[in-house]
Amino acid sequence: MKNTVAIQGIQGSFHHIVADNYFANSLEVLPCETFDALVSQLLEGKTDIAVMAIENSIAGSIIPNYALIDTNDLQIVGEYYLDIQHHLMALEGQSISDIKEVHSHPMALLQCKEFFKMHPHIKLVEARDTADVARKISEENITGIGAIASEKASGLFGLPIVAESIQTIKHNETRFVIIQKINPEKSEDESKNKASLKFELSSKRGSLATVLNVMSDCRLNLTKIQSLPIIATPWKYSFFVDVTFEAYSDFEKAKSLLNLMAENFKVLGVYKNARL
């Protein structure tokens, strides 16, 4: 399975688009129903690499995925930002007035809620995957039901687009990370300029501020911070942060200091900043 990449969803999903773009169509996709199933494919050796959505510019962080990466000792080796364009599609000949229900992933429904306020006759139904709804409508020839999915799904499953780009905020991006099992033998690449870190802190006043000051003093730029409760210890949190840097030596210095200052410090990945 060296030539496959695991994705959440099926062909035509946004994960599929990212996999094709990031790997230049050089890998076959291995569809997974859930993110847990995707991680299992990695851990069981069914594939060496996977694509996982981690945050959206409208809906925010996909918090459970941070935990999946951390608890399963996975490593982030890359990232990709995809402009998400949600299209309403249905069988040939169907119009907005013919559509009684729209089925899609809860995130897609949330991102398009203003559009559907203008069409109150349409019932919104949560589904597992955007592209899978499009596939089902096409294969089972279902009338009266629409899907919110990508232009790629429209082409793959032959569903005409009834309304284009129906997301509320037209510039709607999702950040995806490329993950794999940790390879302890892999040497560091000093051309990389972004890192994802995880650590825990005591409840002592100013502990987080002290850590952030160290990052700043080491010339790291904090681009993301996300807290996650530690289930076994009420009211204690893990912090997941992303930092960028110009000099790899600055990151090395910060890493050494943070390893001493923070509890359970962990580097989740060092990779190229896709924003540059």
N, C-alpha and C positions, 0 to 999 in steps of 0.2 A: 504493500500500500504506500510505497515511497512517493508515488506520483499523484497522491490525493490530498485534498484539504477539506477538513470537516467544517460544515456550516450549520447554523441553526436555520431550519426552514428547508424549502425545496428549491429546485431550479426556478429562477424568476424572482426569488426573494432578494431583498437588499443585501443580505450576506453573500448571495451568489454574485451580485454585481461587484462587490468589493473583492471577492476572491478572484474573479476574472481580471479586474483592473490591477490589483496588486501583483498578481503572479503572471500577468500578461497572457492569460488563457493557457498557461503551460501545465496546469494541474486539473485533474478531474475533481469535481466536488463530491463530497460524501454527505448527503443530507441527514440531519438529525432533528428529531421532533422538538427537543428541548435543549437548553444549555447544559443541564445535567447529563443528558445523553451525549452531547458533544464532548464534554470533559471525559466521560467514560471511554469514548473512542480513542482519545489520546492516551489515557492511562493504561488501556488494554493493548496498546500498540497497533490498533487498527489503522491509524494514520499518525504521521509525525507532526502535523501542524494543523491549526484551526483558526478560524476567524470568529471573533466575539464582539458584539456591540457592548460599549461600556458607558456611553453617555450621549445625551441628545441636547441640542442647543435650546430646545423649548421645554422638554419634560425633565431634564436634569439627569442625574446619575442613575444607572441601573445597578443599584446597590448590591443585590445578591451576587452579581457577577464578580464584584471585588472579592467577596468571600470565597467564591469558587476558585479564583486564581490563587488566593492566599492559602486556603486550607488544603488544596491539592498540590501545593508546591509547583505551580506552573510558572513559566517565565514569559514575559512580554518581549518579543523580538522586533516588533514593528507596530506602526499605527497607520490608519487611513481615515481621512475625513470624506464623507460622502454627502453631497447635496441631495436631500431627500425630497423627491417630487411625488406627491400622492395623486394618483389619477383614479377617477371613478369609471369602472368598466362593467359591461354587461353583454349579454348575447346580441348578436346582430339584429337590428330593428328595434331594440328597446330604447326608450327615452326616459328622461327623469320621471315623468308621470307614470310610467309603467313599473318603475321600481318601488316595491313595497317594503323591502328590507335590504340593508347593506350589512354584510358580514366582513369583519376584518379583525386584525390584532388590536387589542385595547389601546396600545400606544398610537396606532394610526387613527383610530376613532377619536382619541383625545386631541390629536393634532389637527383634526378636520371639523371640530364640533361647530365652529361658526358657520361653515358651509351648510351643515344640516339643519341649523336653525331656520334657514330660508326654505327648507323642504320638510315641514313638520309631519308630513304623511309617511315619511320613511322611518321605519323602526331600525335602530342600530343594535347589532348582535355581535358580541365578542366571539372571536375565533382564535385558533392556535397560531395561524400563519397567514400573512397577506396573500402570498402567491398560491398557497394551497386552496384558498377559497376560489381564486380565479380558475385554477385547474379543475376543481369540482364542478363549477358552473359550466365550463366548456365540455367536459367529458360526459356529464349527465344531462346536458342540454336544459338547464334550469332557467325558467323565465321568472320574472318578478323579483329576482335577487341580484344585487350588484356587489362588486368587490372593490375595495380600495387596494391598489397594488401599483407596482412599477411599470414603466413603459416596456421593460424587458418581459414582464409577465404577460402583458397585453399581446406582444408579438409571439411569444412561445405558445400561448394557449388560444390565440385567434379571437380575442375578445376586443371589440371596438371600444375606444375610450369615449365615454359619454360626456365627461367634464374633466378638463385638464387642471393640474396643479391646484387641488382644492384645499391644501393645507392652509391654516389660518395665517401663519407667518410664512411669507413666500421664501425667505432665506432660512431654510430649516436643515441643519446639518446634524449628522450622527457621527460620532467618533468610534471607530472600530479598532480593536487591538489584535495583533497576530500573536498567537500563543503556542507554546510547545512545552514538553517536559524539560525540566532543568538539565542542562548538559554541563556537568562539573569540569569537563576537560576543555571546554571552549575558552579560548583566550579572549581578553578584553580588546575591543576595537576602539582605538582612541579617536577615530573619526566620528563616533557617535556623540550626540549632544543633548540627549534627553534621557531622564531616568524616572522610573516609578518606584516609590519607596513606601514601606509600611513600618510603623512603630507604635509603641504604647507608652503612655506617660503616667506618672503618679498624679494624684490630685493636688499636689503642692502648688501653691499660688505662683503663677508666672512660668510654670514649666513649659507650656506650649510656646509662650513668647520667647523664652530662652532658646528653644530649638529653632524657631523661625529666624531669630537674630543670627544664629550660627550660619544658617543657610545664606542669609544676606551677606554676612561678613566674608563668606567663601565665594561670593559672587555667583550664587545660584539664583535663578529667577523662578519663583513659585508660580506655577500656572494652574494648579488645581489642588484643593484640599477637601477631603471627604472623611467624616468621622463615621464609625460603625460600632455599635454596642458590642461589648464582649459578653456573650450570653452567660458564661459561667461566673462572671463577676459583675453583679448589678451596678450600674452607674459608673462603669469604667469603659473607656473607649479605645479602639484602635484608630489610628489616623493613616489615611492613604494620601500621599501627595505626589504630584508630578513636578519636576523641576527641569529647567533647561540651563545650559551653560555653554560658554564659548571655549573654555580650556578644560580638557579632560582632567588635568591636574587639580583644578579647583574642585571638581566632583570627588576625586580621590581624597582630598583633604577633608571635605565635608563628611564624606562617608566614614572616615576614621573617627572623627569627633562625635558624630551621631551614634556610632556604634557604642561609644562609651557613655553617652548622656541618656539615651533613650532605652526603654525596655523592649526586648524582642525585636530589635531593629532588623530589617530585611530589605534587600534590594529585589524588587519584583521584575526588574528588567532595565536594560540600558540599550537604547536604540536611536535611530535617526528621527529628528523632529520633522514631522510631515507638514508642518506649517511653514517651513522655510522654502 
